Amino acid sequence: MLQIYVARVTPSALVSLDVDRDKVGEGANGAVYVKDDKAYKLYHPHVLGTGLITRLQDFLAKRVNLQVGVVKPENLLLGSDGRVVGIDMRFLGRDYHPMFKLREPEFVNRYDITPLKVARIFRAGLPVLSSVHSQRMCVGDHNDKNTFFKLAGSVFEIIDVDSFAFDAYGSQGQEFYLDPGLYGKDLSLPVFVPGNDWYSNAVMLYWSLLLEHPYGGVHRRVRDLLMRAQQRITLLDQEVIYPSQSTRPPSVLNADMRQMFDMFFKQGWRGPIEESILDRYISDLEFGRMQVEPPKRRVANVSGGYQATDLVVTRGVIVYTAVYDQTIYVVAHEQRKVVLYIRPETGNVRRIELFPVQNGARYGLMMGTNQKNEETLYLVVNPEYTLDIRFYAVDQNGATRVNFERELQTQPFMGSRMAIFRVSRNFLYIMVGSVLTAVSIKRGQLASYSLRALRENQTWFTVPETSVSPRAFGYYRYEGDHVFWIVTEDGYRETNIPFLAIDENLIDSSARFGKQTIMLLRKTERGGQESIYLDIIGLDGRVITGGPPVRVSGHIYNEIHGRAYAEVNDSTLGLMGVVLHPTNEGVKQEVPAKNTISDFPGSEAFVGPGQSLRMYRDGILVISGHEVTLLT
């Protein structure tokens, strides 16, 4: 239990924080805890000796008058020895999301994120950013991880105010959002001006609308995104290949928006985003005055020697997919209804309407047996912003809510602030307090299996789609580090994955099980630069293949989800992991054991970023927003 004192608060300034239950976030600078709807940021010891305390004291002494949309420090926090250890501030509830969610495919589909919703959120942010500048300050490190939104009411919030640039203090910079005019400069000095913030804000808005960075796409000559930014080679330039599988064509922008973005990214203009431009854009979207092209469908079923066959085509958006015993299950949202598609290996697709859409709900599918010992398909539902787990028995007539003898709840993983659960063919995996637990359904009853005590609220994990016995792989956060572990029928093991550097922050993780190995992708940030680690791990916890991190800005992919994974036997190297990535240039095959990345020429006609790949029979399943396609 941590005990801290809030300066200038009377009569009682003592606050006790639980290191697991109260922790909601952790970064390179410190950890954030929540108690009684107040957030407490405690800095890591190595940060406190860098002049930070003086900076905080100077900021608080200014008594700045900022808009409601800025989560500013309120008081200094003191340790038991009277030294400053952190700050307190207003807490953003679970219905707030970091801005990068607006371009995350799963979130976009689940919440039906449209350009109109994006525009309204950023319109709400214009006076917020202006209020910062009116106080002779700059955000400086303005990016999609310290800018939050709430869909209800289109609310825009900026956090990490302790890194704002003011007076003689500089800031930091995240490479994808940093104004190219600041490349190579010492950002700790007072080099930031309001125009730098408006550039960062324009990048966020552009990326959220088109789902691509303004200097993204495919350029055969200049492949590094930061070099393109310096040369002002934009996504909409003629020599840049626009993603063929994009669900957001350039026509989602009206003429005013295109001109504004052209001024920012092509001409180098650095002024504020005009409210009137966003107002007209919102009006055009609301009243249908724009002719937005529908997402491009592929023009042929054969390209580069590949055959594409649609297996499931929905009338809405796909929010969940599973493959059990070669049968494909797809949960979709269609006209405010939840619909299940079932595509067996042979035979016709079945479409079953289930119930009205529950906004923000997350889903899973598992098999069990009912009271008659008949195999039954169960839909698992986690309602939005809750820890509840609900079950629906599915048959050809629809879905029926099943009330078992006890209600199930899981714990949140505070890294994402959402309930943590996973579903495989035979098991539901949840956290019961600090214990990882597998749940099966037998004869209409829940059967629970305690697998391992881990860390309450600080545990992330994934599971194989199919396994006879419970299996899981993940990590728990403890004292700034991430301890990776594996649970199989042979017990619990911790891996030998090295810890990150003390100033390196884990942003995201993704993992896929093979029969004998696990593929782990991690995205990290250090000093404003994002990197990706790829490791192949044996079920004994030993890292089989693990190379150095690869810088994202010059890499062939910048996201880590939706990868297909397979194991192959090489005559020289033995068992190897093979990873298939969906990229702007089609499928890329990576073999970590050989340190090679190869192309699937012609696959770009069918595959792009934002899609998900799976191995299936003798081909690859390509899962997009609307359909599931087999590529052979």
C-alpha positions in Angstrom: 0.0 0.0 0.0 1.4 3.4 -1.0 0.8 6.4 1.2 1.2 9.9 -0.1 0.3 13.4 1.1 -1.5 16.0 -1.0 0.0 19.4 -0.5 -2.2 22.3 0.4 -5.2 20.0 1.2 -6.7 20.1 4.7 -7.8 18.8 7.1 -6.7 15.3 5.9 -4.1 15.1 3.2 -3.2 11.5 3.5 -4.1 9.2 0.6 -3.5 5.4 0.5 -3.2 3.7 -2.9 -3.2 0.0 -3.7 -0.4 -0.7 -6.1 -2.6 -3.1 -8.1 -6.2 -2.2 -7.8 -5.8 1.6 -8.0 -3.2 1.7 -10.8 -4.8 2.6 -14.2 -1.8 3.4 -16.3 1.9 3.4 -16.5 4.4 5.1 -18.8 8.1 5.9 -19.1 7.7 8.8 -16.6 5.4 7.4 -14.0 2.3 5.5 -13.0 -1.2 6.9 -12.6 -3.6 5.7 -9.8 -7.2 6.5 -9.2 -8.9 6.9 -5.8 -12.4 8.4 -5.3 -12.5 9.8 -8.8 -9.2 11.6 -8.4 -6.1 10.7 -10.4 -2.7 10.6 -8.8 0.5 10.5 -11.0 3.5 9.2 -9.2 6.8 9.7 -11.0 9.4 7.0 -11.4 12.5 7.8 -9.2 14.8 8.3 -12.2 12.6 11.1 -13.5 12.4 13.1 -10.3 16.0 14.2 -10.5 15.7 15.9 -13.9 14.4 19.3 -12.9 10.8 18.1 -13.0 9.9 19.3 -9.5 11.0 22.9 -10.3 9.0 22.7 -13.5 5.9 21.6 -11.7 6.2 24.2 -9.0 6.6 26.9 -11.7 3.6 25.6 -13.6 1.4 25.7 -10.5 2.6 29.1 -9.5 1.3 30.5 -12.9 -2.3 29.6 -11.9 -3.2 29.3 -15.5 -6.9 29.6 -16.7 -7.4 26.7 -19.0 -10.5 25.3 -20.7 -12.4 22.4 -19.1 -10.8 20.1 -21.8 -7.4 20.4 -20.3 -6.6 18.0 -17.4 -4.1 20.1 -15.5 -2.1 19.4 -12.3 -3.9 20.6 -9.2 -1.6 19.8 -6.3 1.9 18.4 -5.6 2.0 15.0 -3.9 4.5 14.4 -1.1 6.1 11.2 0.1 6.4 10.2 3.8 9.7 12.1 3.8 8.1 15.3 2.6 9.7 15.2 -0.9 7.6 15.8 -4.0 6.7 12.5 -5.7 3.9 13.4 -8.1 0.8 15.4 -8.9 -3.0 15.0 -8.6 -5.6 15.9 -11.2 -9.1 15.3 -12.5 -9.7 11.7 -13.6 -11.2 10.8 -17.0 -13.7 8.0 -16.6 -13.9 4.7 -18.5 -16.0 6.3 -21.2 -13.0 8.3 -22.4 -10.7 6.8 -25.0 -7.2 7.8 -26.4 -7.4 9.4 -29.8 -5.7 6.6 -31.6 -8.8 4.5 -31.1 -10.5 6.5 -33.9 -8.4 4.7 -36.4 -8.3 1.3 -34.8 -10.4 -1.1 -37.0 -12.0 -3.1 -34.2 -13.0 0.1 -32.4 -14.2 1.8 -35.6 -16.5 -1.1 -36.4 -17.7 -1.7 -32.8 -18.7 2.0 -32.3 -19.6 2.8 -36.0 -17.0 5.6 -36.1 -17.8 7.8 -39.1 -16.1 11.0 -40.4 -19.0 13.0 -38.9 -18.3 11.7 -35.4 -14.6 12.4 -35.9 -15.2 15.9 -37.1 -17.4 16.7 -34.2 -14.8 15.5 -31.7 -12.1 17.6 -33.2 -14.4 20.6 -33.6 -14.9 20.5 -29.8 -11.1 20.5 -29.4 -10.4 23.7 -31.3 -11.2 26.1 -28.4 -9.4 23.7 -26.0 -6.1 24.0 -27.9 -6.7 27.8 -28.4 -7.0 28.2 -24.6 -3.6 26.6 -24.1 -2.0 29.1 -26.5 -3.9 32.0 -24.8 -1.9 31.3 -21.6 1.4 31.6 -23.5 1.9 27.8 -23.5 2.2 25.0 -26.0 1.2 21.4 -25.7 4.4 20.5 -27.4 4.1 16.7 -27.3 0.6 16.8 -28.8 -0.2 13.2 -29.9 -2.9 10.5 -30.0 -2.0 8.9 -26.7 -2.3 12.0 -24.5 -5.4 13.4 -26.2 -8.7 11.7 -25.3 -12.2 11.8 -26.5 -15.7 10.8 -25.3 -18.3 9.9 -28.0 -21.2 11.1 -25.9 -21.3 14.8 -26.4 -18.1 14.8 -28.6 -15.8 15.7 -25.8 -12.1 16.5 -26.4 -9.5 16.3 -23.5 -5.7 16.9 -23.3 -3.7 15.2 -20.5 0.0 15.1 -19.6 -0.1 18.8 -18.9 3.1 18.4 -16.9 5.0 18.2 -20.2 3.5 21.4 -21.6 6.1 23.9 -23.0 6.1 27.3 -21.3 8.5 30.1 -20.4 12.0 28.5 -20.5 10.7 25.0 -20.6 10.5 22.8 -23.7 8.6 19.6 -24.1 9.0 16.2 -25.9 7.9 15.0 -29.3 6.3 11.9 -30.8 7.8 11.3 -34.2 4.6 10.8 -36.1 3.1 14.1 -34.8 6.2 16.3 -34.5 6.4 19.2 -36.9 9.2 18.4 -39.4 10.5 21.9 -38.7 11.5 20.7 -35.3 13.4 17.6 -36.5 16.9 17.6 -35.1 16.3 20.4 -32.5 16.8 20.1 -28.8 13.1 19.9 -27.7 14.0 20.5 -24.1 14.6 24.1 -25.0 11.8 26.6 -25.6 11.5 25.9 -29.4 7.7 25.2 -29.5 5.3 27.7 -31.0 1.5 27.4 -31.4 1.8 26.4 -35.0 3.6 23.2 -34.0 0.6 22.2 -32.0 -1.8 23.0 -34.8 0.3 20.8 -37.1 0.1 17.9 -34.6 -3.6 18.4 -34.3 -4.0 18.4 -38.1 -2.1 15.1 -38.3 -4.5 13.6 -35.7 -7.6 14.8 -37.6 -6.3 13.7 -41.0 -5.3 10.2 -39.7 -8.6 9.8 -37.9 -10.6 10.7 -41.1 -8.7 8.8 -43.7 -7.2 6.1 -41.5 -3.8 6.9 -42.9 -1.0 9.3 -41.9 -0.8 12.4 -44.1 2.6 11.2 -45.3 1.5 7.5 -45.5 0.7 5.2 -48.5 3.2 3.5 -50.7 6.1 5.5 -52.3 8.5 3.3 -54.2 11.5 5.7 -53.8 11.1 7.3 -50.4 9.9 4.6 -48.0 10.6 6.3 -44.6 7.6 8.2 -43.4 9.7 10.9 -41.7 11.7 11.5 -44.8 8.5 12.0 -46.7 7.4 14.5 -44.1 10.5 16.5 -44.6 10.1 16.3 -48.4 6.3 17.0 -48.2 5.4 13.9 -50.1 1.8 13.4 -49.1 -0.7 10.6 -49.2 -2.7 12.3 -52.0 0.3 13.0 -54.2 0.1 11.3 -57.7 3.3 9.3 -57.1 2.0 7.8 -53.9 -0.2 4.7 -54.0 -3.3 5.2 -51.9 -4.2 2.0 -50.0 -6.3 -0.2 -52.3 -8.3 -1.7 -49.5 -9.1 1.5 -47.6 -12.6 2.0 -46.3 -12.1 5.8 -46.3 -11.5 7.1 -49.8 -10.2 10.7 -50.3 -13.7 11.8 -51.2 -14.6 11.8 -47.5 -13.0 15.2 -47.5 -14.8 18.2 -49.0 -12.9 20.9 -50.9 -12.3 23.1 -47.9 -10.8 20.2 -45.9 -8.6 19.1 -48.7 -7.3 22.7 -49.2 -6.6 23.1 -45.5 -4.7 19.8 -45.3 -2.8 20.7 -48.4 -1.7 24.0 -46.8 -0.5 22.1 -43.7 1.3 19.2 -45.3 2.2 20.3 -48.8 2.8 24.1 -48.4 4.1 24.1 -44.8 1.5 26.5 -43.4 1.3 26.6 -39.5 -1.8 28.5 -38.5 -4.8 27.5 -36.4 -7.5 25.2 -37.8 -10.5 27.5 -38.6 -13.7 26.7 -36.8 -15.7 27.7 -39.9 -14.0 25.1 -42.0 -14.9 22.3 -39.6 -18.4 23.7 -39.2 -19.0 23.6 -43.0 -17.6 20.1 -43.2 -19.8 18.9 -40.4 -22.8 20.5 -42.1 -21.9 18.9 -45.5 -21.8 15.5 -43.8 -25.0 15.9 -41.8 -27.0 17.0 -44.8 -25.5 14.7 -47.4 -24.0 17.4 -49.6 -20.9 15.3 -50.3 -20.7 12.5 -52.9 -18.5 10.1 -51.0 -17.3 7.1 -53.0 -18.2 3.8 -51.5 -15.1 1.7 -50.4 -13.5 0.1 -53.4 -14.4 -3.5 -54.1 -11.8 -5.5 -55.8 -12.1 -5.4 -59.6 -11.1 -9.1 -60.1 -11.0 -12.4 -58.3 -7.6 -13.3 -59.7 -4.4 -11.3 -59.4 -0.8 -12.2 -59.4 -1.7 -15.9 -59.4 -3.9 -15.6 -56.4 -7.6 -16.6 -56.4 -10.0 -14.7 -54.0 -13.2 -16.3 -53.0 -15.7 -14.6 -50.7 -16.8 -17.0 -48.0 -19.0 -14.6 -45.9 -20.3 -11.2 -47.0 -22.2 -9.2 -44.5 -24.7 -6.3 -44.9 -23.0 -4.3 -42.2 -19.6 -4.4 -40.3 -17.8 -7.4 -38.8 -17.1 -7.1 -35.0 -15.9 -10.6 -34.2 -14.7 -13.6 -36.0 -13.7 -17.2 -34.9 -12.7 -20.3 -36.7 -13.5 -23.7 -35.0 -13.0 -27.0 -36.7 -12.8 -25.3 -40.1 -16.2 -23.6 -39.5 -16.1 -19.8 -39.8 -18.2 -17.8 -37.3 -18.8 -14.1 -37.9 -20.6 -11.7 -35.7 -21.8 -8.5 -37.5 -23.7 -5.4 -36.8 -26.4 -4.9 -39.5 -29.0 -2.1 -39.3 -28.8 -2.0 -35.5 -29.1 -5.7 -35.1 -26.5 -8.3 -34.0 -26.2 -11.0 -36.7 -24.3 -14.3 -36.7 -23.0 -15.9 -39.9 -21.9 -19.5 -39.8 -19.9 -20.9 -42.8 -19.1 -24.6 -42.5 -16.1 -26.0 -44.5 -18.6 -27.4 -47.0 -22.2 -26.2 -47.5 -24.0 -22.9 -47.4 -23.7 -19.9 -45.2 -26.3 -19.5 -42.4 -27.4 -16.1 -41.2 -29.1 -15.8 -37.8 -30.5 -12.6 -36.4 -29.8 -12.4 -32.6 -30.9 -9.2 -30.9 -30.5 -5.4 -31.1 -27.0 -3.9 -31.1 -25.7 -3.0 -27.7 -23.4 0.0 -28.3 -19.8 -0.8 -27.5 -20.4 -4.4 -26.4 -17.6 -7.0 -27.1 -18.3 -10.6 -28.1 -16.9 -14.1 -28.1 -18.2 -17.5 -29.2 -17.6 -20.9 -27.4 -19.0 -24.4 -27.5 -20.5 -26.2 -24.5 -23.3 -28.6 -23.7 -26.8 -27.8 -22.5 -28.8 -29.6 -19.8 -29.5 -32.4 -22.2 -25.8 -32.8 -22.9 -26.3 -31.6 -26.5 -23.5 -29.5 -28.0 -24.5 -25.9 -27.9 -23.1 -22.7 -29.3 -22.9 -19.8 -26.8 -22.4 -16.1 -27.5 -20.4 -14.4 -24.8 -21.2 -10.7 -24.4 -19.4 -8.1 -22.3 -21.6 -4.9 -22.2 -19.9 -1.6 -22.6 -18.1 -0.1 -19.6 -18.9 -3.1 -17.4 -17.1 -6.1 -16.0 -20.2 -8.4 -16.6 -20.0 -11.5 -18.7 -23.3 -12.7 -20.2 -24.2 -15.8 -22.1 -26.7 -16.4 -25.0 -27.5 -19.9 -26.3 -27.7 -19.7 -30.1 -29.8 -21.9 -32.4 -31.3 -21.4 -35.9 -34.1 -19.3 -34.4 -31.8 -16.7 -32.7 -30.3 -16.2 -29.2 -31.7 -16.8 -25.8 -30.2 -15.3 -22.6 -28.9 -18.0 -20.3 -28.9 -17.3 -16.6 -26.6 -19.7 -14.9 -26.5 -20.4 -11.1 -24.0 -17.6 -10.6 -23.3 -14.3 -12.4 -19.8 -14.0 -13.9 -17.6 -10.9 -13.7 -14.0 -10.4 -14.7 -11.5 -7.7 -13.7 -10.3 -4.7 -15.8 -6.9 -4.6 -17.4 -6.0 -1.1 -16.5 -3.7 -0.8 -19.5 -6.8 -0.6 -21.7 -9.3 0.3 -18.9 -11.6 -2.4 -20.3 -12.7 -5.8 -18.9 -10.2 -8.5 -19.7 -11.6 -11.7 -21.1 -10.8 -14.1 -23.9 -12.8 -16.9 -25.5 -11.7 -20.1 -27.2 -13.7 -23.0 -28.6 -13.9 -24.8 -25.2 -13.2 -22.1 -22.6 -13.9 -18.6 -21.4 -11.0 -17.0 -19.6 -11.5 -14.3 -17.0 -9.7 -12.8 -14.0 -11.5 -13.6 -10.7 -9.7 -11.2 -8.4 -6.1 -11.8 -9.1 -6.6 -15.4 -10.3 -6.7 -16.3 -14.0 -9.7 -18.7 -14.4 -10.9 -20.8 -17.2 -14.7 -21.5 -17.5 -16.4 -24.2 -19.5 -20.1 -25.0 -19.9 -21.1 -28.6 -19.2 -24.6 -29.9 -19.0 -25.9 -26.4 -18.7 -23.6 -25.6 -15.7 -20.5 -23.4 -15.4 -17.3 -25.3 -14.5 -14.4 -23.1 -13.3 -10.7 -24.0 -13.2 -8.3 -21.8 -11.3 -5.1 -21.5 -13.4 -2.8 -19.1 -11.6 -2.7 -16.2 -9.2 -1.3 -13.1 -11.0 -1.7 -9.4 -10.5 -5.2 -7.9 -10.0 -6.1 -5.3 -12.6 -2.6 -5.4 -14.1 -2.8 -8.6 -16.2 -3.1 -8.9 -20.0 -3.4 -12.3 -21.8 -4.4 -14.1 -24.9 -5.4 -17.7 -25.6 -5.3 -20.2 -28.5 -8.5 -20.5 -30.5 -8.7 -24.2 -29.8 -7.1 -26.4 -27.1 -8.2 -29.4 -25.2 -6.8 -28.1 -21.9 -6.7 -24.4 -20.8 -3.7 -22.5 -22.2 -2.9 -18.8 -21.9 0.0 -16.4 -22.5 0.4 -12.9 -21.3 2.1 -10.5 -18.9 1.4 -8.7 -15.6 2.7 -5.2 -14.8 4.8 -4.9 -11.7 7.0 -2.0 -10.5 7.4 -0.6 -14.0 8.3 -3.9 -15.7 6.2 -6.4 -17.7 6.6 -10.1 -16.6 5.6 -12.5 -19.4 4.2 -15.9 -18.5 2.7 -19.0 -20.0 0.1 -21.4 -18.6 -0.4 -24.8 -20.2 -1.4 -28.3 -19.0 2.2 -28.6 -17.7 1.8 -25.7 -15.4 2.9 -22.1 -15.1 6.2 -20.7 -16.4 7.7 -17.2 -16.7 9.5 -16.4 -20.0 13.0 -15.1 -20.4 11.8 -12.1 -22.5 14.1 -9.3 -21.5 12.7 -6.2 -19.7 12.4 -3.0 -21.6 14.7 -0.1 -21.0 13.8 2.0 -17.9 12.6 4.9 -20.1 10.8 2.7 -22.7 7.0 2.4 -22.6 5.0 -0.6 -23.8 2.2 0.8 -26.0 0.5 -2.4 -27.3 0.9 -6.2 -27.6 -0.4 -8.9 -29.8 0.2 -12.6 -29.7 -0.8 -15.7 -31.7 -0.5 -19.4 -30.6 0.9 -22.1 -32.7 0.9 -25.8 -31.6 4.4 -25.6 -30.1 5.2 -21.9 -30.1 3.8 -18.4 -29.6 4.3 -15.4 -31.7 4.6 -12.1 -29.8 4.5 -8.6 -31.3 5.2 -5.6 -29.0 5.0 -1.9 -29.9 7.0 0.4 -27.7 7.9 4.1 -27.4 11.2 5.6 -26.3 12.1 9.2 -26.6 9.2 9.8 -29.0 10.2 7.0 -31.3 8.1 3.9 -31.8 9.6 0.5 -32.3 8.3 -3.1 -32.8 9.7 -6.2 -31.3 8.9 -9.7 -32.7 9.6 -12.8 -30.7 8.9 -16.5 -31.1 8.6 -18.2 -27.8 8.4 -21.9 -26.9 5.8 -23.3 -24.6 8.5 -23.8 -22.1 8.9 -20.0 -21.9 12.2 -19.8 -23.7 12.6 -17.2 -26.4 13.5 -19.2 -29.6 13.9 -16.2 -31.9 14.1 -12.6 -30.7 15.8 -9.8 -32.6 16.4 -6.1 -31.9 13.5 -3.6 -32.1 12.7 -2.2 -35.5 11.9 1.5 -35.9 8.2 1.9 -37.0 8.6 4.9 -39.2 10.8 3.2 -41.8 9.2 -0.3 -41.4 6.8 -2.1 -43.8 4.1 -2.0 -41.2 3.2 0.2 -38.2 0.5 -1.9 -36.5 0.8 -5.2 -34.8 -2.7 -6.8 -34.9 -4.4 -9.1 -37.4 -1.3 -11.2 -38.1 -1.5 -14.8 -39.3 0.9 -17.2 -37.7 2.1 -20.7 -38.8 4.8 -23.2 -37.8 7.0 -24.9 -40.5 9.8 -27.4 -40.3 13.0 -26.2 -42.0 15.5 -28.9 -43.1 18.3 -26.8 -41.6 16.8 -24.8 -38.8 14.1 -27.1 -37.6 10.8 -25.7 -36.3 10.3 -22.1 -37.3 7.6 -19.5 -36.9 6.2 -17.7 -40.0 4.3 -14.4 -39.7 2.0 -13.0 -42.4 1.5 -9.2 -42.2 -1.3 -7.2 -43.9 0.4 -4.1 -45.3 -0.2 -1.3 -47.9 1.9 -3.5 -50.2 -0.2 -6.7 -49.7 0.9 -9.7 -47.7 4.4 -9.7 -46.3 5.9 -12.9 -45.0 8.4 -12.6 -42.2 10.6 -15.5 -41.0 12.3 -14.3 -37.8 14.7 -17.3 -37.7 16.1 -16.3 -41.1 15.7 -12.6 -40.6 13.8 -12.4 -43.9 10.8 -10.5 -45.2 9.3 -11.5 -48.6 6.5 -10.3 -50.8 3.4 -12.0 -52.1 3.3 -10.1 -55.4 -0.2 -9.3 -56.5 -1.7 -9.8 -53.1 -2.1 -6.0 -52.7 -5.2 -6.3 -54.8 -6.9 -8.1 -51.9 -5.0 -7.3 -48.7 -4.2 -4.0 -46.9 -3.6 -2.6 -43.4 -6.5 -2.7 -41.1 -7.5 -6.2 -42.3 -6.9 -9.4 -40.3 -5.3 -12.6 -41.6 -5.6 -16.2 -40.5 -4.3 -19.5 -41.9 -7.2 -21.6 -43.2 -6.9 -24.9 -45.0 -4.5 -24.3 -48.0 -4.9 -20.5 -48.0 -5.2 -17.3 -46.1 -8.4 -15.9 -44.6 -8.6 -12.1 -45.2 -11.1 -10.5 -42.8 -12.1 -6.9 -43.6 -14.8 -4.7 -42.3 -17.6 -6.3 -44.4 -16.5 -9.7 -45.7 -14.3 -12.8 -45.1 -12.3 -13.8 -48.2 -10.2 -16.9 -48.9 -7.0 -16.2 -50.7 -5.4 -19.2 -52.4 
